[in-house]
Amino acid sequence: MTETTLLLVARDGEWTRRRIESPEVARRFAHQLAMPVYDVRLMGYPQRMRDYNERQRRRPA
């Protein structure tokens, strides 16, 4: 079984992922900051995150 992670995605699509103890910890964290919580297994990755990744791949080095 894979570890539970929390994926935070900014409005422009930039993102960071961190290991957390459990889904409940993620829900409490999001609730404290009044942020929505989505299960990527049910919802998929946000389009803005996919767009950001694509922009980064196409960016000149």
Secondary structure by P-SEA (a helix, b strand, c coil): cccbbbbbbcccccbbbbbcccaaaaaaaaaaacbbbbccccccccaaaaaaaaaaaaccc
